[in-house]
Amino acid sequence: MFCVHYAINDCTAIIDVMASITVRNLQTDTKRKLKIRAAMNGRSMEQEAREILKSALAQTSKKKTNLAERIREIFGPLGGVELERLPRELIPDPDWLAERE
């Protein structure tokens, strides 16, 4: 769970807005690994977390954003299928509706 808080340095004009997050329910093992990684890089845990987020979010996504293209990419190699077109008909009223009349 992330809680985002914004600190506004100037009341009349928003010049600098820095986001702050709180990470709850962090597994003990994850926290330990973050602490070790931060120490190895000579940073605080907070600074290390910022660097990890910055690095992860700087990478461009390899996923396609167009859903139709993504579906074609996944299922295209499987080939297509021909479906029989059903004749269009009016949908009859359900039996229970006739019983009410």
Secondary structure, 3 states (H helix, E strand, C coil): CEEEEEEECCCCCCCCEEEEEEECCCCHHHHHHHHHHHHHCCCCHHHHHHHHHHHHHHCCCCCCCCHHHHHHHHHHHHCCCCCCCCCCCCCCCCHHHHHHC
